[in-house]
Amino acid sequence: MLAGTVLAIAEASFSRMTKLRVIALRQEGRRNGALLEEIERDSASYLNAIHLAVMLVQNGSAILVALLAQHYVADLGITLVSLGFTIVYFVVVEAMAKTFGIQHSDTAALAAAPVVWALGRVLALPTRLLIGLANVLLPGKGLRQGPFVSEEEIRSMADVGHEEGMIEQREKEMIHSVFHFADRTVRELMVPRPDVVALDLDQASMRDAHATLVEHGYTRAPAYRGSIDQTEGILHAKDVLRALLDDGAEASLAAMLRPAHFVPETKRATELLREMQHERFHFALVIDEYGTVSGVVTLENLIEELVGDIAEEHERETPEIVSLGDGRYRVDASVPVHELGEVLGVELPHERWNTVGGLMFGLLGSIPSEGEETALMGFRFRAERVHGRRVTTVLVTREPGAPAEE
């Protein structure tokens, strides 16, 4: 029982140890800190040794209790003694010891480090042989690498950590955002072509460029001749200001253009972020499979997907999804479908359509007119405002029996 208790405490405490925490304990000069760090470098093999030792102790205890019961009591007594031992073992070893190991993980891990280190040395060979045998018997020859944690497990740990008060709501959201970001393509994050502010080199003067950039609050804008598909470069606001101060309004816009970067719509957001960091650019034009410019994407677009909206000092924040009460929402048509789905508590088909406006086009199969409606997954979508061929505002109404809001 004592051996099982020690092993249970060691297993629980070591399972909660992280590399950063172990380094911190060693730097604090805690006793056995260096030994704990050595164990952490090969934690999988030491944990396997603990698991093997636990199995040996559990089975050995059960066999010993059965033999003693058989020698001293009758058949019914053997059953009662075995049942009693199981209950006591569960309460003392599985429940109490592991709870103690979790609640005092630092102290328990440091105290148990010598025992774990010794077990890892003694049981290293048997553990490797048994795991090797298991990998041979398993289809696909088992796992070549050590234990790993899946994406779903990490998300679950973040949710549980928030529920227990260990991490804040915003921290939990950022953990989830990292995984969402890894699945995003540039097409889902870009500013669509109709919203792109660009300058025509054949028509815009230096003062026109300055006025356009100031009006929209942008630091960069693509410059083209004839069509944005013929973009020649990127114009920076600071270059325009410097030219106005040095050369006046007669300076040439074409002479101050910087190289334009083009990326395909299907490029992963993570890949583009690494590319921007490596090549040091903040702005790229997005092209479709036909080579046509479909939008632009900035470093800010990528960062906002991770940390949320970053409002400028001069911007007035306008909610993109406004709750009107009674299950009704006014939604900006440019809102990503997956964001609306999170608010409504349903999994909307964001793989086919990026924005709520695109969802309306797809469901109706035609250009919506103001007031036109369609339904999907227990919600009614109404094109509240339409400018030309573009939906700007959608009214979403929850129908009776629709999933409850999260």
N, C-alpha and C positions, 0 to 999 in steps of 0.2 A: 504493500500500500504506500509506503514512504517513497519507494523508487518511482512508482507511478505518479505520485504527487509532484515530485521534483521534475520528472519528464514533462508532465502536463504544463507546469509553470514555464519551463524552458520553451516548449513548443509555442505556447500562446504569446510569450514575450518576444521571441525571435521572429514570429510571423508578423509582428507589428513594427519591427525595427526597419528603418530606412537608412540608406547609405549616408544621407546628410546628418541624420540624428546620431548615427554611430560616430561620425567624424567629430561632431560637436561634443559628444561625451569624452572622446579621447583628448580633444583640445582642452577640455575643462580639467584634465588631469585625474579623472575618475579611475578608481582601482579597477583593473582588468579592462580598461578602455582600449589599450593597444591589442589585447587578445581578442576583444570583441570586433575590432576592425579587421583583424586577420580572418576571423570567421566570416565576416560579411563579404569578403572578397570572393569566397566560394560558398555562399550561403546555401545553394541548392544541395550540395553534397552533405553538408552538416545537417540540414533539415531532413534529408533522406535517412541519415543515420539516427536522428531522433525518432522518426516514424518507425524505423525498424526496431529500435529499442523499446518503444511503446508497445508494439505488437508482441515482442518477446515477454515483456513484463505482464501484459494483460493475459496472454495465454498461459504463462507460467503460474500466475496467481490463481486463475480459474482451475487449472489442473491440480494445484496444491490443495485448494479448498475442497475439490471433489474427492481427492484421495483421503484427506483427513475426515471428511464427512462419512465416507464409505467405511472407514475404520471404526468410527465411534458411534454412529447413529444408523438407524434403519433406512429403508428406501425412501419413505416419505420424508424423513429427516434430511436426506441428501438433497431432495428437491427444495425444501424450505431453506436449508443453509445456502444453497446456490442462489436462490432468489434473493435472500437477504444480502448476500455478498454483492450481487449485481447492483442492488439498490444503493448500498453503502458506497460501493466503488464509483457509481455514477455521481452521487451527491458530493463526495469528498474530492475525487480526482477530476472527473469531467466538468463538474459545475463549479465547485469552490476554487479548486486550484487554477483552472483556466481563467476564471473571473479575476482572481488575484493577479495572475500574470498579465492580463490586459490592463487592469487598473494601475499596476505598478511596473509597467513594461521596462522602464529604464533600470530601476533597481534590480528587478528579477533577471533581466538579461545579463547585467554585469555580474551578479552573484552566480548565475548558472554557466557563465562563459567557460570556466575550467572544465566543468563536467561535459559540456557540449564539445569542447575541443578534444577531450579524451575520447569521447564516443566516436567523433569523426575520424580519429586516427585508428581506433580499434576496429570499427565496423566499416572502414572504407572499402576494403576488398569485398566482403560479403555484399555490401550494398551495391557496388558496381556490377558484381556477378548477377545478382537478382534482377536489377534493372535491365541489364543486358539480355537476360533470359526473357523478361517481359517484352522487350522490344523485338526479339526474334519471333515470339509467339503472336504478337499483335500484327494485324494486316498493315502493310506499308512500313513494317520494321520499326514502328513506334516513333518516338521523337528523337531527332538528332541533337536538338538543343535542349537546354534546361527548361524549367517551368516558365511560363509566360502569363501575362495578364491580358485579357481581351479588352476591346474598346468598351463593350457593354459593362464589364466588371468595373472599369475605371469610372464610367458614368454613374453606376450604382453606388460606388464608394463616395462620389461627390454628393449624391443625393442624401445618402445616409449621414455623411459628415455635416451637411447643412441641417438636417433634422436634429442632430445631436448637439448643434451649436458650435461645432469645431471649425466650420468655415462659413463665411458670410454668403448672403444671397448672390451678391455680385461676383464673388469668387466662383461659386458654383456655375453661374451663367457663363463665365469666361472659359471654364473647363469644357462645358458643352460646346461653346463657340469654336474652340480649337478643332473639335471633330467635325462640326458643320463646315468649317472653313476648308478642311482637307477634301471635302466632297464637292466643293464649289468650282465651277468653271468661270472663265472670264466673262462669258456671255451673261451669266446670272448677276454679275456685279457691276457691269459697265453702265455708263450713262448712254442711253440710246441715241441714235443719230438725230432724231428730231429735237433733242434737248441740247445738242452740242453747240457751243458758241465758237465760231470759227471766223477767220478773216480772209477776205478775197484780196489778194495782192494787187490785182488789176484795178481795184476800186478804192480800197482803204488807204487813207493817208496816215501819217504818223500820229496826228491828233485824233483821227478816227479810232486807231488802234488803242490809244491811251484811254479814250472815252469808253470804249467797249469793255476793256478790262476793268476799269473803275466801276462801271455800272453794274457788272455782274460779280464783282469782287473776286475775280480769278487772277492767278499769278501766271498762268500759261494758257495758250490757245493755239490750235493748229492754224497754219496759214496755207492757202491753196490758190490755184489759178483755175477759174472756171467751175470746178466742182471739188468738194472735199475729198473725193476719190483721187484727186490729183494733188494731194497735200505735198508741199515741198519742204516743210520743216515746222518747228515749234517756236512760237514767239513768246519770250519771257517778259513779264511786266517790268522787271528791273532793268532789262536792256533798253526797253522803250523809254523809261524815265531817264536813264543815263544819256541816251541819244538826244532827247529833248533838251536836256541841260547843256550838253556839249555842242551839238550840231544844229539844234533848232528843229522846226517842223519839216524841214526839207530833207532830212535823213532818209535813207532807203530802208524800207522794212525787209526786203529780200536779203540785204547784206547782213542783217543781224539774226537770221534764222539759225536755230540749232537743229541738229539731226533729229528726225522723227523715228520713233520705234513702232514697228507694226507687230501685232501678235494675233494669232488665230482665236476665234471664239471658243474653241474647244480646249484651249490651254488651261491647265489647272491653276487655281489661284495660288497655291503653294509654290508652284514652279515659277510663276511670274514674280512673286515676292522675292524669291531667291535671286532671280535674274535682275530685278531692280536694285537689290542690295549689292550684287557683284559688279554690275555695269554702271551703277550710280545714275539712274534716271528715275523720274517720278511720274512720267506721263507717257501713255502709249495709245496708239490708235488700234482699234479692234477691227479685223477684217473677217468676212465670211468666206465660204468655200469658193466663191466666185471672184475673190479679190476686192470686193466692194467694202468700203468702210461702213460698219454697222453701229459704231459708237466709239467712245473713248473710256479708258480706265486709268485711274490715278492711284498713287500710293495711298492716298487718304481713303479711297474706296476700299482697298484691301484691309487697312488697319481698322476701319469702322466695322467691318464684318467680324472682327475679333473682339473689339472693345465697345462697340456700340457707336451711335452717332456722335460726331465731334462738331459741335456748333461753333461757328466763328463769332467773334465778339460783336460784330455788327448785325448778325443774323437774328431775326425774330423766329423763335421756335414755333412751328405750326404742326400740330399732331397729324400724322398721316392716317391714323385709324382713330375715329372719334366714336365713342359709345353714345348712342342717342336714347338708351333705355329700352326696356321691353324687347331685348334681343335684336335691336337694330343698330347698325354701324354705318357710318359714312366713311368710305375708304378712298384714298387717293389711288387712281388707277395704276400708278407706277410702283405701288407697294409690291414687294416680292410675294408670290403665292404662298411660300412656306411660312412667311411671317404672319399672314392673315390666318393660315391654318393653325398656328400656335395660339392665336388669340381666340379662335372659334373652338379650339379643342378637337379638331379633326385633321386627318391627313389628306389635304387637297393634292391633286395631281400636279405637283410642281416640276416633274420631269419633262412634261410636254410644253408647259407654259411658264414663263418666268414671272410675269407680272399679272396683277388682277385684270388689267385691261386686256392683256393677251388671252387670259382665261375666258373673258366675255366673248372675244372674237371667236375663240375655238369652240365654245359651247353653242353659239348662235350660227356659226358657219357663214357669217356675213358681217358687214359693217353695222354696228348697232345704231339705232336712232334713239334720241332722248325718250326715256320712259319704257323702252323695250326691256323685257324681263326674260330670265331663264332660271332653271333650278338645278341644284346639284347637292347631293348628300345631305338633304334636309334643310338647305338654305336657298333663299331666293335672291338672285342677283339682278339689280335694276340699274340700267345705264342712266344715271341721274343727270350728268352733263356730258355733252359731246361737242367738240370743236372740230369742224371739218370731218375728217375721217378718223379722228382720234378720240377715244373715251378719256375723260379727265377725272370724273368722280363716279363711284359706284356705290349704290345703297344696298347693303346686305342685311337680309332679314331672316332671323331664325324661325323656321316653321315648327308647329307643334310636333313633338316626338323627336326633334333633332337632338344630337348629343349635347350634353351639358357643357357649359363653358368651363375651361380649366382655370 
